[in-house]
Amino acid sequence: MDLETGVYQNYAKKESWRTVLILAYQSLGVVYGDLSTSPLYVYKSTFEEDIQHSETNEEIYGVLSFVFWTLTLVPLLKYVFIVLRADDNGEGGTFALYSLLCRHARVNSLPNCQLADEELIEYKKDSIGLAPQSSFGSSLKSSLEKHRVLQRFLLVLALIGTCMVIGDGILTPAISVFSAVSGLELSMSKEHHKYVEVPVACIILIGLFALQHYGTHRVGFLFAPVVLVWLLCISAIGLYNITHWNPHVYQALSPYYMYKFFRKTQRGGWMSLGGILLCITGSEAMFADLGHFSQLSIKIAFTFLVYPSLILAYLGQAAYLSQHHIIESDYRIGFYVSVPEKLRWPVLVIAILAAVVGSQAIITGTFSIIKQCSSLGCFPRVKIIHTSSKIHGQIYIPEINWLLMVLCLAVTVGFRDTRRMGNASGLAVITVMLVTTCLMSLVIVLCWQKSVFLAIGFVFFFGTIEALYFTASLTKFLEGAWVPIALAFIFLIIMCVWHYGTLKKYEFDVQNKVSINWLLSLGPSLGIVRVRGIGLVHTELVSGIPAIFSHFVTNLPAFHQVLVFLCIKSVPVPHVKPEERFLIGHIGPREYRLYRCIVRYGYRDVHKDDMEFEKDLVCSIAEFIQSESVAPGSVNEDLVKDDDKMTVVGTCSSHTEGVQMREDDADKIEAAGPSELKEIWSPPPVIKLRKRVRFIVPKSPEIDTGAREELQELMEAREAGIAYILGHSYVKAKQGSSLIKKLVINYGYEFLRRNSRLSTYALSVPHASTLEVGMIYHV
């Protein structure tokens, strides 16, 4: 199945109630697994050290009041009713907000952007391009466009949030699984328990990461039922505890108990907020996973099921603890003690399954956000495997998966308790929320064109709440909170070094590109022998001739009869529609057979494999030749540098009425003769098959003779085969550079480049068809 055809199904959904309810049900397993397991460790982490449970119940009632209002104000009010509206063409998350701001303020971290990109359908959504109504919005927009420092600050802010999400992908599986397994402590002595809890948690985590390469879709049908059963389970237990132990516990929902809590506990109560904060861990997933569902479905699932279930669970735990003040050991304040004894083992099994589901969701989210960073040039290229041919967005990254597993096991073995894990996870969660609040304030002014006072009010109200939790989490720096800071710092350095090196490399390409006049002066043969076949020269440039080509033609006496300068780039939108995928143009006169092809992908798009991509590329060039012949100048054209006229051409599936390409097996097996080159296909080592290529051209309108000859030559070249010419660059800091630049370029960027995938990794280019040309870049 073509993945591209499924990319836009979210936008074509009929918002019937049946569809919405099905999506709401499915979102339980993907979005709410982490959030729904928070009752396992919130009370335990809160009462671990800073405050004690007393007979006055002021502490437990105060914590309950904080949990209720935090769940109400942050996930319900902030995310469900405000942040979810700031989607980027249906996509959510930190990078979606950044992409939205980049398009409205005309700020872009990608160097090879073009005016033609702004004509994309998703780029022109809503009121993009219009000046904000307020004078402050206009001045803010112009300041962002003029000052590079502000642009870099905006990028770093988005990267900090991204790094904390990656850190959360390490910490959430550890604390979720460890807390679920901690239920074993009630069925064995403490001496035996400490030797069982950590190994069991590690075995579950190893199994979880080892199964990632199978893909979510193979076990995904179990996710929603598991979370649904878990939510109904904690709701029922909560109702039982409320009615059996303390029916009046609901009175503690009053904010007055928060005041009484602080009045009694003072500094200890403030420091314990780091544990209370864990009740909203996983809230960011509602926004980050928006692309897989609809706003309405996520709102319904949270408002009518997840939110009430969590409130009942916390009320039930508080009701039980309000009548049990004798703490026999340090773990009796946890979740499982409030579970009726006969139900503990079944609840333990369901809790472990729910923790695995929650961990799976955050791991998948980590893969997704790293892919987005890589697409926007902020992370080294990694191997991305699409685990489902039907469900868009389900990916697996082997290198990241094993790195996450090692770090997750290190956290589990190193900490061995929920207190320090909770301190680490809490800081990561609240940092992401603070970044979202800051970016949302800019979205309110620049994108929604609302009053600056509304943005200030948003930042002041939610920023104050989150800053209170953030400062409380920072006090636990030496007790686990240093972990997300250290992880975020390492990932941020990697991202900044890669982004800086990529920009410098592109600047070198632009400064050293060859003029088209030089190329045209060589004549139609380019001064060399033209042999059969198609040569794809991969370049990052969207205009001009790369220096790698002049280096190539001066060292080799022959080149292909059809030459295509291929640029594969990302644009700051989540998806590019198939009919807008290619920008194609001639370089020089038609008889030169030189083309420039720019392939545009969104940061969440699926890159096709080599055979399907080759077919789309050749077919799109043929469609360009036919359209230029029929009505030259009538197609959608944009002028870019060096006077190349670029025409928007879609993939084969998007222009079914245009030129189509067919590849048929030859009727009989024959080897390539000495007088002509044929494309040889050899899946088995002995039998060689030849593919015959033919273009199906629509009968009307008629095309001229020159275009037919051009199509014929393209067809012959495709039969002869395609060769990829790749640049293998070694980037060095030029003489006179500062010591920091030399360290960053010569060691940091070079190390990342050597250990990352090639720039055409997404095409799965066959090695037999690849020719690499080495060059040294002094930047």
Buried (B, 14 or more C-beta within 10 A) or exposed (E): EBBBEBBBEBEEBEEEEEBBBBBBBBBBBBBBBBBBBBBBBBBBBBBBBBBEBEEEBBBBBBBBBBBBBBBBBBBBBBBBEEBBEBBBBBBBBBBBBBBBBBBBBBBBBBBBBBEBBBEBEBBEBEEBEEEBEBEBBBEBBEEBEEEEEBBEEBBBBBBBBBBBBBBBBBBBBBBBBBBBBBBBBBEEEEEEBEEEBBEBBBEBBEEBBEBBEEBBEEBBEEBBBBBBEBBEBBBBBBBBBBEEBBEEBBEBBBEEBBEBBBEBBEEBBBBBBBBBBBBBBBBBBBBBBBBBBBBBBBBBBBBEBBBBBBBBBBBBBBBBBBEBEEBEEBBBBBBBBBBEEEBBBEBBEBBBBBBBBBBBBBBBBBBBBBBBBBBBBBBBBBEBBBBBBEBBBBBBBEBBBEBBBEBBBEBBEEBBBBBBBBBBBBBBBBBBBBBBBBBBBBBBBBBBBBBBEEBBEBBEBBBEBBEBBBBBBBBBEEBBBBBBBEBBEEBBEBBBBBBBBBBBBBEBBBEBBBEBEEBBEEEBEBEBEBBBBBBBBBBBBBBBBBBBBBBBBEEEEEBBBBBBBBBBBBBBBBBBBBBBBBBBBBBBEBEBBBBBBBBBBBBBBBBBEBEBBBBBBBBBBBBBBBBBBBEEEEBEBBEBEBEBBBBBBBBBBBBEEBBBBEBEEEEEEEEEEEEEBBBEBEEEEEEBBBBBBEBEBEEEEEBEEEBBEBBEBBBBBBBBBBBBBBBEBEBBBEEEBEEEBBBBBBEBBBEBBEEBBBBBBBBEBEEEBBEEBEBEBBB
